[in-house]
Amino acid sequence: MSTNNPFYHRGALRNAADFIGREAEISQILGLLRNGQSVSLIGPRRIGKSSLLMHLCRPQTRKQMGLTPDRFLFVLVDCQELGGSPPEEVYEALLTGLLDAADEAGVPLAPVQQPGTYRALDRALRQISQKGVSVVVLLDEFELLAVNKHLTPYFFARLRGLTTKYGLAYLTASQRPLFAITAEEAILSSPFFNIFVTLPLGLFSNEEAEELLHNRLASSDIQFSTALQQYLIFLVGPHPFFLHVAGYHAFQMLAQGQDLTTDDGLAQLDAPIEVEAGSHLGYLWQNLTPTEQYALAIADGPIDSLRLLEQQCLLVQDGDGYRYANEILRRFVRRQEVAGLIQAGPFVIDQQRHQVWAKGQEMSLTTSQFSILVRLCELEGQVVPGEDLETAVWGEVLINDPDRLKTLIKRLRRAIAPYDTWIISERGVGYALRPPE
């Protein structure tokens, strides 16, 4: 039996056979580039931007839209290497990529003089343009170029000028929109930043997620059952990076003979997947503002924050509201401390605004019900004596009515349904907030 794990998640996909999905995005991007329209591709870390740019550079990918190498040269530049470079090094990198693409496509060019200059780049582009060939420059990790302190508005204006002179088009890839990746107003004022159509790169569809799992296992003796496949997608959502992480651990367990056919067996996957995904989720969390963290915790809030969280593949629209993109994210957020919020079980409570959410749905509670739920959530897992709950609601006023608290608990359970089973009664002692058995 073959036990070579076909799931990997360390860097961009370099094998064309490993690339899955994105047909709609590919068609839209190539259609725009074919017409000379520059495109800004935005999406969170590990969503597959670099893999997509590499795939677009493959002649067989572009052939479907008529962007053949004899008519279009695609030049891919990794801006990670240029984050602190002076303009001369950037010009040289662009020229080197252009010459390599021309050579590979069989487009003859005269020898280039002074390669580290704008003039050399301009002359090479002029030769190519005169041959009726268009050029597309793909700039991966573009934010590193945008914040490069050595690059002035004049530098970006020159790049913009190439689009006018030679019909050159750019495809940039960044985690956030162009206006958000540099705080330099002078840079943003450059005409370069006004020529782009913005396209988000988001989650896979469920069909693409299933295709990825099937594709990776195609040459393996190990296969995933339908139940296992559905559980993995439930756990990590249709996120390409997380699917590789989840698929890797599922494959390893099956190869070691572990049973993943029962609920208990499937639950064994949770811990290793959450541990490995934790660093990535932590990176995303730390790069959110307090307002965005608050909105993510309640899956609600200002529309600008919600749209950014959707763009970062953390929330997805669900009817009139939003929900978490996957289960491991929901669990991760519940473990974070968010200013002004109490998080316990399925509940998120804002004491100041007197609001309660459960699984993204806001609940309507009376003041008394709210006070009891707050106390139970503050001491999640612990038995709270009835006297403490009565004090939380009515203060130190003593009233000889043993059924008063029971009645209020009953109404609270009704108000928080279907999560009413989280309130556990400990006869003769009090109540606790615990997962239902």
DASULHU-V975465 format. One record per residue. N is the residue number from 1. RES is the residue in one small letter. PSI is psi in radians with two decimals (NA if undefined). OMEGA is omega in whole degrees, -180 to 180 (none if undefined). Layout:
n->(N;N)
res->(RES;RES)
psi->(PSI;PSI)
omega->(OMEGA;OMEGA)
//
This chain:
n->(1;2;3;4;5;6;7;8;9;10;11;12;13;14;15;16;17;18;19;20;21;22;23;24;25;26;27;28;29;30;31;32;33;34;35;36;37;38;39;40;41;42;43;44;45;46;47;48;49;50;51;52;53;54;55;56;57;58;59;60;61;62;63;64;65;66;67;68;69;70;71;72;73;74;75;76;77;78;79;80;81;82;83;84;85;86;87;88;89;90;91;92;93;94;95;96;97;98;99;100;101;102;103;104;105;106;107;108;109;110;111;112;113;114;115;116;117;118;119;120;121;122;123;124;125;126;127;128;129;130;131;132;133;134;135;136;137;138;139;140;141;142;143;144;145;146;147;148;149;150;151;152;153;154;155;156;157;158;159;160;161;162;163;164;165;166;167;168;169;170;171;172;173;174;175;176;177;178;179;180;181;182;183;184;185;186;187;188;189;190;191;192;193;194;195;196;197;198;199;200;201;202;203;204;205;206;207;208;209;210;211;212;213;214;215;216;217;218;219;220;221;222;223;224;225;226;227;228;229;230;231;232;233;234;235;236;237;238;239;240;241;242;243;244;245;246;247;248;249;250;251;252;253;254;255;256;257;258;259;260;261;262;263;264;265;266;267;268;269;270;271;272;273;274;275;276;277;278;279;280;281;282;283;284;285;286;287;288;289;290;291;292;293;294;295;296;297;298;299;300;301;302;303;304;305;306;307;308;309;310;311;312;313;314;315;316;317;318;319;320;321;322;323;324;325;326;327;328;329;330;331;332;333;334;335;336;337;338;339;340;341;342;343;344;345;346;347;348;349;350;351;352;353;354;355;356;357;358;359;360;361;362;363;364;365;366;367;368;369;370;371;372;373;374;375;376;377;378;379;380;381;382;383;384;385;386;387;388;389;390;391;392;393;394;395;396;397;398;399;400;401;402;403;404;405;406;407;408;409;410;411;412;413;414;415;416;417;418;419;420;421;422;423;424;425;426;427;428;429;430;431;432;433;434;435;436;437)
res->(m;s;t;n;n;p;f;y;h;r;g;a;l;r;n;a;a;d;f;i;g;r;e;a;e;i;s;q;i;l;g;l;l;r;n;g;q;s;v;s;l;i;g;p;r;r;i;g;k;s;s;l;l;m;h;l;c;r;p;q;t;r;k;q;m;g;l;t;p;d;r;f;l;f;v;l;v;d;c;q;e;l;g;g;s;p;p;e;e;v;y;e;a;l;l;t;g;l;l;d;a;a;d;e;a;g;v;p;l;a;p;v;q;q;p;g;t;y;r;a;l;d;r;a;l;r;q;i;s;q;k;g;v;s;v;v;v;l;l;d;e;f;e;l;l;a;v;n;k;h;l;t;p;y;f;f;a;r;l;r;g;l;t;t;k;y;g;l;a;y;l;t;a;s;q;r;p;l;f;a;i;t;a;e;e;a;i;l;s;s;p;f;f;n;i;f;v;t;l;p;l;g;l;f;s;n;e;e;a;e;e;l;l;h;n;r;l;a;s;s;d;i;q;f;s;t;a;l;q;q;y;l;i;f;l;v;g;p;h;p;f;f;l;h;v;a;g;y;h;a;f;q;m;l;a;q;g;q;d;l;t;t;d;d;g;l;a;q;l;d;a;p;i;e;v;e;a;g;s;h;l;g;y;l;w;q;n;l;t;p;t;e;q;y;a;l;a;i;a;d;g;p;i;d;s;l;r;l;l;e;q;q;c;l;l;v;q;d;g;d;g;y;r;y;a;n;e;i;l;r;r;f;v;r;r;q;e;v;a;g;l;i;q;a;g;p;f;v;i;d;q;q;r;h;q;v;w;a;k;g;q;e;m;s;l;t;t;s;q;f;s;i;l;v;r;l;c;e;l;e;g;q;v;v;p;g;e;d;l;e;t;a;v;w;g;e;v;l;i;n;d;p;d;r;l;k;t;l;i;k;r;l;r;r;a;i;a;p;y;d;t;w;i;i;s;e;r;g;v;g;y;a;l;r;p;p;e)
psi->(2.32;2.23;0.26;2.04;2.08;-0.01;2.21;2.67;0.68;1.39;3.13;2.70;2.10;-0.16;2.17;-0.59;-0.36;-0.21;2.28;2.43;-2.72;0.42;-0.76;-0.76;-0.74;-0.81;-0.75;-0.78;-0.82;-0.61;-0.71;-0.79;-0.62;-0.53;0.19;0.24;2.17;2.58;2.37;1.93;2.13;2.50;2.74;2.90;2.41;0.35;-0.21;0.38;-0.82;-0.70;-0.69;-0.75;-0.73;-0.69;-0.66;-0.46;-0.23;2.25;-0.64;-0.47;-0.76;-0.33;-0.63;-0.44;0.17;0.24;1.10;2.71;-0.46;-0.22;-0.41;2.22;2.22;2.16;1.98;2.18;2.22;1.93;-0.13;-0.53;-0.10;0.19;-0.54;0.33;2.60;2.91;-0.66;-0.68;-0.59;-0.79;-0.71;-0.70;-0.73;-0.76;-0.74;-0.79;-0.67;-0.78;-0.69;-0.75;-0.71;-0.74;-0.75;-0.59;-0.07;0.50;1.89;2.40;2.57;2.69;2.46;2.30;2.62;1.13;-0.42;0.58;2.75;-0.64;-0.71;-0.75;-0.77;-0.75;-0.71;-0.73;-0.62;-0.76;-0.78;-0.75;-0.68;-0.35;0.08;0.40;2.32;2.76;2.36;2.20;2.11;2.10;1.73;2.60;0.82;-0.44;-0.52;-0.48;-0.68;-0.51;0.11;2.01;-0.26;-0.20;2.12;2.95;-0.57;-0.68;-0.85;-0.56;-0.63;-0.73;-0.71;-0.68;-0.51;-0.50;-0.61;-0.74;-0.67;0.13;0.28;2.51;2.59;2.56;1.87;2.61;2.19;2.85;-0.51;2.88;2.72;-0.67;-0.27;-0.08;-0.02;2.39;-0.04;1.86;-0.59;-0.66;-0.80;-0.46;-0.18;2.45;-0.29;-0.68;0.05;0.16;0.11;2.51;2.27;2.26;2.20;2.53;1.92;-2.66;2.77;2.81;2.87;-0.59;-0.71;-0.63;-0.78;-0.68;-0.70;-0.83;-0.76;-0.75;-0.77;-0.52;0.02;-0.66;0.27;2.65;-0.29;2.31;2.68;2.34;2.85;-0.70;-0.73;-0.77;-0.80;-0.62;-0.71;-0.74;-0.63;-0.74;-0.79;-0.06;-3.13;0.90;2.08;-0.72;-0.85;-0.56;-0.67;-0.72;-0.86;-0.77;-0.67;-0.85;-0.62;-0.75;-0.77;-0.74;-0.75;-0.69;-0.50;0.10;0.25;2.57;2.04;0.63;-0.20;2.92;-0.73;-0.66;-0.78;-0.63;-0.35;-0.39;-0.45;-0.90;-0.93;-0.59;-0.77;-0.65;-0.82;-0.60;-0.28;-0.70;-0.65;-0.77;-0.66;-0.69;-0.80;-0.74;-0.80;-0.37;0.15;2.58;2.84;-0.65;-0.70;-0.63;-0.73;-0.81;-0.65;-0.67;-0.62;-0.04;0.70;3.04;-2.80;2.44;-0.60;-0.70;-0.73;-0.70;-0.67;-0.71;-0.60;-0.71;-0.57;0.14;0.56;-0.61;2.66;2.57;2.43;1.65;-2.20;-0.08;-2.79;2.70;2.88;2.57;-0.39;2.93;-0.67;-0.53;-0.78;-0.78;-0.69;-0.83;-0.64;-0.37;-0.09;2.62;2.17;2.17;2.21;0.00;2.58;2.23;2.15;2.27;-2.35;0.02;2.49;2.19;2.26;1.81;-0.69;-0.72;-0.04;0.86;2.56;2.35;2.59;2.06;0.70;-0.11;2.22;2.45;2.57;1.98;2.61;2.96;-0.71;-0.77;-0.72;-0.78;-0.70;-0.79;-0.68;-0.81;-0.73;-0.68;-0.59;-0.54;0.75;2.32;-0.30;2.64;2.13;2.07;2.59;-0.63;-0.67;-0.68;-0.67;-0.67;-0.66;-0.51;-0.85;0.06;-2.63;0.13;2.15;2.17;2.22;1.37;1.54;-0.36;-0.14;-0.83;-0.71;-0.72;-0.73;-0.69;-0.72;-0.76;-0.64;-0.79;-0.70;-0.62;-0.48;0.13;2.46;0.33;0.32;-0.48;-0.09;-0.36;1.92;2.32;2.22;1.75;2.22;-0.04;-0.99;-2.52;2.73;2.65;1.91;2.74;2.40;2.50;NA)
omega->(179;179;175;-175;-177;-179;179;-172;179;177;-175;177;-177;179;-177;-178;-179;-176;-176;169;179;-178;-179;-180;-180;-179;-179;-179;-178;178;178;-179;179;179;178;-179;176;-173;173;179;-178;179;-176;175;176;177;176;-178;-179;178;180;179;177;-179;179;180;-179;-179;-178;177;-175;-175;-177;-179;177;179;-177;-175;-180;-180;-178;173;177;-177;-179;180;177;-175;176;-178;-173;-175;179;-174;173;-178;-177;-180;177;177;-179;178;178;-179;179;177;-180;-180;178;180;179;180;-180;-179;-180;178;-176;178;176;179;-177;178;177;-173;-178;-177;175;-178;179;178;-180;-179;179;179;178;179;-179;179;-180;178;179;-179;178;-178;173;178;180;-176;-180;-177;-172;-179;179;175;-177;-179;178;-175;179;-176;-174;173;179;178;-178;176;177;176;177;-179;180;178;180;-175;-171;180;180;177;179;169;180;176;-179;-179;-179;180;-176;-178;-176;-174;173;179;-178;-178;180;179;-179;180;179;179;179;-173;-179;-173;-171;164;-177;178;177;172;-173;-178;170;164;178;178;178;178;178;179;179;-179;179;-177;-178;-176;-173;-177;-177;174;179;179;178;174;178;180;180;179;180;180;179;180;175;-174;-173;180;180;-179;-173;-180;-180;177;177;177;-178;180;180;-177;177;180;-179;-179;179;179;179;175;180;-178;178;-179;-179;178;179;178;179;-178;178;-179;-171;-173;-178;179;-180;179;-177;-180;-173;-178;178;178;178;178;180;-179;-178;-180;174;175;177;178;180;176;178;-179;179;-179;-178;-177;-178;178;-179;-175;179;178;-180;179;177;179;175;179;178;177;178;175;173;179;180;-175;180;-177;-179;174;179;-178;178;-176;-179;176;180;180;179;-178;-180;180;-178;174;-180;-177;176;-176;168;180;180;-178;179;-170;171;-173;171;-176;-176;-178;177;-180;179;174;174;-177;176;-179;179;-177;-179;-179;173;-180;-180;178;180;-178;179;-179;178;-178;179;-179;178;-178;-177;178;-179;175;180;-180;-180;180;179;-180;179;178;179;-177;-171;-179;-176;-179;-179;177;-178;-180;-175;-178;-176;-179;180;180;-180;177;179;179;177;179;180;-177;-177;177;11;-179;-177;-178;176;179;-176;179;174;-171;176;-178;-178;-176;179;173;-178;175;178;180;none)
//
